[in-house]
Amino acid sequence: MKNALGRELPEKIGSYKVRPYSGTYENDAVNRCVVSNRKPTLRPASGTKLLPTLEDAIKATGLKSGMTISFHHCFREGDKIISQVLTAVRNLGIKDLRFAPSAVVNIKNPSIVEFVKDGTITRIEASGIRGELGDAVLDGLMEEPVILRPHGARPRAIESGDLMIDVAFIGASASDDYGNCTGQIGPNACGSLGYAFVDAYNAAQVVVITDNLVEYPCNPVSISQQYVDYVVKVDEIGDPAKIGAGAARMTKNPRDLMIAKRTADAIAASRRFVEGFSFQTGAGAIAIATTIYLSERMEEKGIKASFSLGGTTSNIIDMYKKGQVRVVACSQSFDAVAARAIAENEGVIEIDNAVYSNPYQKGCMLDKLNFGILGALEVDTDFNINILTGSSGEMMAGLGGGPDVADGADISIVTLPVVRGRTPSIVPRVFTLCTPGTSVAMVVTEAGIALNPKHKYYEELKEDMQAAGIKLTAIEELCKLALSITGVPKPIETTDKVAAVIEYRDGTVIDVIHQIKRK
Amino acid sequence: MEIKKTASAGTLESSDVMVTVSPNPEGGLKVSIDSPVLALYEEQMRKAVTDAAADAGVKDAEIALNDHGAIDCVIRARVMAALCRGAEEAYDWAKEDKEA
């Protein structure tokens, strides 16, 4: 069968039943009560929550083969929790787990691939499976397809019962012995624990893992003791250099700077760029440069933003300190400066990822967002976005909040160069469809800006851009230009086996990724 | 043009290609390509190499590409430069002018 975006989908993939994307937010979750695995507990039975080792904690939770475990990815590439827990699980002989972190970053030594190969993990659900695991999955590593969901869809999947978590392992850079914990302070501070809240609220058992046990009560508190069953102190929860190196520097790549400048100019040309506007930029090189240029445009016009949203970088904190942003709402902290900023600044706040992006609740902050900047690997002439797979069918990135921001923001802007190396980024048809084109307002490249005629604010944007003297081009022209530079690539060959399923915000299937045929 | 020695041109930067040429005692052109985009562009890349060799009048050579996403005009230029170096000949910069 085909979904509303013309993607061919099987009816069933292993035990996964496909509901095709229709573009209308089809999910009967709205008619049901929230489902949770959380159990009322009459105080901790043994009087203490603090257990000596991970093995002890895993045994205490009663984790068994076939269950579902979860993690957050707030420590990013510096995470040392996931591999410690999986090693302990393996040592206890527990197998056949559903591994459901908010995202898989590139964890090495040991790699997640080894835990799949030895049968510890047999199913994976996440927002992305970057690195070694992603490539292995696309080469057919798993029997069951990996389910990929954008950030906004995970809380809905958990609360609707699609993803019931048995044990959540929550890394924290500070915790007391009763489970009050946070990522804001401590030697391995990661900043916002945004992704961990929904796990803490809904898992059957919650284990907090820290390397920094503080005196009771821990302050500040992100996740409260009332949700936490056990606490374990380990030697190291992360590598601070990889959790968030210092402030990201402004790129020197003239092409990226040009795209960033054009993006800031386009935002400044919009009638929505007024006192109290809101924005989300992100962490890529172009996004950071855009933030810096945007700050200049705001200064020139003498306006301030009411809030910035999502993953936060030091550049946003700079803007806050200059009084340019009233509230910095962090669902994630991308660098060490942003990580520390929550504890140090009243207006820099930690928010639950569900508050940021889940459409299935009584309103998320994305509903109030004016401008959202998106990165992409590919955009096609229907403005559909691929943020997962690279030119040769390798897993390059995760969905992140991309599909959520595109749909939530009034004006969503994709920033990318027309070609990268010999890979065209504006193509006739994206290899993997992650974000529907109808939710994308504008594409900004070094070769021109294209507006999406099918976007709800097309007329308004066209008028505003023309009034500001910003030259527009058609997406088809950008595509033609890209292919004239690179040549037309041969299509990536795949097998019939579905390696990964891409769900949209509502849980319907927007696309699948087939196993890649390698020579 | 006859390839007398091993020579190379280009860099390992993104969007460039490092071309190494050497004499082929077995005769003919032997082209090997290592590239992240080989599956997508192999035919076009091979054609760029053989076109440049034909242009230079080279019939016998081993040509190895260590590619990092170079487009065809870059491949042709780097192959040509490597062939000239391997043949110990200077490129005739006036050639295109004469053709025009």
Interface residues (C-beta under 8 A of the other chain):
Chain A: S391 S392 R420 G421 R422 T423 I485 T486 G487 P489 K490 I492 E493 K519
Chain B: S14 S15 P36 V37 A39 L40 Y41 E42 E43 Q44 H68 G69 A70 I71 D72
